[in-house]
Amino acid sequence: MFKQLTAVIGMSLQTLPQRIGASSVIVIGIAGVVAVLVSVLAMGVGFRHTLADSGRADRVIILRGGSDAELNSNLTRSDVDTISNAPGLAKDASGKALLSNELVTVVNVPKMDTGTDANVTLRGVGLKLTEVRPELKVFAGRMFRPAVRELIAGVGAAKQFRGLSVGSVLHLRNADWTVTGIFSSNGDVHESELLADVDTVGSSIERSGYSSAVGLLTGAAAFGRFKDALTTDPQLKVDVQREPEYYAAQSKNLTQVINVVGNTVAIIMAIGAMFGALNSMYSAVAARGLEIATLRAIGFGALPVLISVMIEALLLSLLGGVVGASLAWLFFNGHSVSTLGGAFAQVVFQLTVTRALIITGVVWACVIGLLGGLFPALRAARLPVAEALRAA
Amino acid sequence: MKYFPLIWATLWRKKTRTVFTLLSIVIAFLLFGVLETIDHAFSHPSGGVTGADKLVTTNKYSITLSLPFADAQQIRSVPGVAEATWISWFGGYYQEPKNFVFALPVDTDSYFNLHKGEFVVSDEHMQAYRNTRTGALANSALLKKFGWKIGDKIPLHSTIWTRKDDGSLDWTFDIVGSFSAKDPTQAGAQATTLLFHYELFDEGRSFGKGSVGWFEERVNDASQSAAISSRIDALFANSPNETKTQPANDFAMAFIKQLGDIGFVLRAILGAVFFTLLFLTGNTMMQSVRERIPELAVLKTLGFGDGRVLRLVLAESLLLCVIAAIIGLALSYAMLPIIKIALQGVELTPSALIPGIGVAVLLALIVGAAPALRAMRLNIVDALADKR
């Protein structure tokens, strides 16, 4: 049985080059499906990564109760004072709490490719910024100085929007702001933003309060104590969230939409590719009719013939899957795009083709190949030997 | 046309093959139809405001920054401006964040004057709204969605505005009436709209008093829009709150553009689909011609000219592609209501499907070209002798 099987498979693969046209239909059809599937899902993965990487379990974000997002939230100076005295916050050498009081607004900056205005987050940050967010590194130029109109731009924002190189001047609401540096921040959502001194931003947009406060805890376990202290304070009405939870909630909707769209399009395409595979395998079986009939006549079983057709379909679709996934990886992995995030502002992210996505793509390819190969394989196995021989 | 039976018969020479090829083209055009309507919807938005005679004035530097209410008088004095009104973003939801309500505080007189004839609302409801300080007019679709009835007191949560009296974010409205959009293409865009009194909003909020989110203007002559826009912006140049005035459609468009280049993604997918398909169908056509070489040779022996044979093969390809395209586009047309549910507020126009037929013809010509040429160049003697 095994001997028969290897012999039949060997023969079918040897004759494969003669059927190159029909066979390449399977490879190319499936490559197309997998390339589209993997690229679209890579968008979802990239977006989720960008937002998920923005959090640390021991960092908290405090918003006014019921606000949902920073842009809607409003904290007063006394709120922030109260928060900075809460237990659980990490302290610097001089005993000051590691808390950054932040003010978020959105400014219009033209997009690099289209030149149309896009909403970019301008985030005023407190003096403790670099201790609260140690992952933030200014790699070109220098940090902004407080009390003057200077800002630093995230590396993602600098790539996607115009006029954000070191030394360029941005005109925002009656004042010129100088871009003094470009920063990276572990690929997180802040790389899509502009950062400046919080009080300078506040005076520029005539707001005295803050949007949020971001604090570093002594450890992830201190969260419960910190949250309780704030939520039981009758003077405060705030929501306290760990950063990863906050950013996960912000990314949920868009990731869902991307996944639904990606899967729907891929399913429809997969059905189309399956018809293509069916066609090719039927013609492969027809072309090999004489060969198969001869094999059967000299005593080969129906099962090895069936399996050999299935394996041929599987190998071709596997090849298609690998080609498709490689194309997606080659062209789109690391490709930067931007979209309107959960909070009214642009989020820059990179398409990320992960190993899991490639595996998903190849699995899809194999399923299409198996379904497309099954019926032609059954026909090959049932081929009436005498008739097939006579027809030739 | 007299050759139709012949073309039809050759098309169905191998039933399974034709059916599978047909189905994969149907699928491609189903995708084409769906993606094309979505793309069309995104590139031709019909936001909350329509008409070339509408303008929107926002803060020049950020749509989240407010403008002073007092600007309204100055805007109205600009020659060519027929009406101006002011609105703020309320950020409302009912009970849960997923129950978004597009609640807008509006100035009754100027808002309804500006949108004259765009809403269907009974005089009785309008009168009740004018007489009730805490009254709200809800879109009839919204009433249905949440099971609200006229006379209900509805609490809405604002994600932004705290109330002056108790510091809470919850605002209560009396539903005194309902309205619907006169233009049915606007029904989707307005399905979650609830209008309430600007006075109540401005007096009730704990901060931001005297400021507005944006202004809307109606101009007398749409062709003057650009000039009027720059006249409005000139009023506030060098003030602390510079403005940016643009046609309402551009404003909606700019928002959609920010979602990223949706058109590019959709076209990339369609490109992949059609490339795959071209290959697949082309291969089938080639195969089918190859099998029929003796038959084609017989046709030529009977006196069919080269050109006629070429046209016969092309017609076969055309027939296959166009039938499949019509089925595919019809299926995508049938799917429009489902997409509409998935993409709330997006208006889909079936007319976006028409270019599909053109694409089908193009596809048929590309796919059919090689086999048709082959059939045309066929040498009768060689073909009959089966020397391929």
Chai-1 contact restraints between the chains, C-beta under 6 A:
chainA,res_idxA,chainB,res_idxB,connection_type,confidence,min_distance_angstrom,max_distance_angstrom,comment,restraint_id
A,G21,B,N283,contact,1.0,0.0,6.0,A-B,restraint_1
A,V25,B,L280,contact,1.0,0.0,6.0,A-B,restraint_2
A,V25,B,N283,contact,1.0,0.0,6.0,A-B,restraint_3
A,I28,B,F279,contact,1.0,0.0,6.0,A-B,restraint_4
A,G29,B,T276,contact,1.0,0.0,6.0,A-B,restraint_5
A,G29,B,L280,contact,1.0,0.0,6.0,A-B,restraint_6
A,G32,B,A272,contact,1.0,0.0,6.0,A-B,restraint_7
A,G32,B,T276,contact,1.0,0.0,6.0,A-B,restraint_8
A,V36,B,I269,contact,1.0,0.0,6.0,A-B,restraint_9
A,V36,B,A272,contact,1.0,0.0,6.0,A-B,restraint_10
A,G66,B,L169,contact,1.0,0.0,6.0,A-B,restraint_11
A,S67,B,T159,contact,1.0,0.0,6.0,A-B,restraint_12
A,D68,B,T159,contact,1.0,0.0,6.0,A-B,restraint_13
A,N72,B,G91,contact,1.0,0.0,6.0,A-B,restraint_14
A,N72,B,T159,contact,1.0,0.0,6.0,A-B,restraint_15
A,N72,B,I160,contact,1.0,0.0,6.0,A-B,restraint_16
A,T105,B,S62,contact,1.0,0.0,6.0,A-B,restraint_17
A,T105,B,T64,contact,1.0,0.0,6.0,A-B,restraint_18
A,V106,B,S62,contact,1.0,0.0,6.0,A-B,restraint_19
A,V106,B,T64,contact,1.0,0.0,6.0,A-B,restraint_20
A,V107,B,Y61,contact,1.0,0.0,6.0,A-B,restraint_21
A,V107,B,S62,contact,1.0,0.0,6.0,A-B,restraint_22
A,N108,B,Y61,contact,1.0,0.0,6.0,A-B,restraint_23
A,T116,B,A254,contact,1.0,0.0,6.0,A-B,restraint_24
A,T116,B,K257,contact,1.0,0.0,6.0,A-B,restraint_25
A,A118,B,Q258,contact,1.0,0.0,6.0,A-B,restraint_26
A,L172,B,Y61,contact,1.0,0.0,6.0,A-B,restraint_27
A,R173,B,Y61,contact,1.0,0.0,6.0,A-B,restraint_28
A,V265,B,I269,contact,1.0,0.0,6.0,A-B,restraint_29
A,I268,B,I27,contact,1.0,0.0,6.0,A-B,restraint_30
A,I268,B,L31,contact,1.0,0.0,6.0,A-B,restraint_31
A,I271,B,I27,contact,1.0,0.0,6.0,A-B,restraint_32
A,G272,B,S24,contact,1.0,0.0,6.0,A-B,restraint_33
A,G272,B,I27,contact,1.0,0.0,6.0,A-B,restraint_34
A,G272,B,A28,contact,1.0,0.0,6.0,A-B,restraint_35
A,F275,B,F20,contact,1.0,0.0,6.0,A-B,restraint_36
A,F275,B,L23,contact,1.0,0.0,6.0,A-B,restraint_37
A,F275,B,S24,contact,1.0,0.0,6.0,A-B,restraint_38
A,G276,B,S24,contact,1.0,0.0,6.0,A-B,restraint_39
A,G276,B,L280,contact,1.0,0.0,6.0,A-B,restraint_40
A,L278,B,F20,contact,1.0,0.0,6.0,A-B,restraint_41
A,N279,B,R17,contact,1.0,0.0,6.0,A-B,restraint_42
A,N279,B,F20,contact,1.0,0.0,6.0,A-B,restraint_43
A,V337,B,G260,contact,1.0,0.0,6.0,A-B,restraint_44
A,T339,B,L259,contact,1.0,0.0,6.0,A-B,restraint_45
A,T339,B,G260,contact,1.0,0.0,6.0,A-B,restraint_46
A,L340,B,Q258,contact,1.0,0.0,6.0,A-B,restraint_47
A,L340,B,L259,contact,1.0,0.0,6.0,A-B,restraint_48
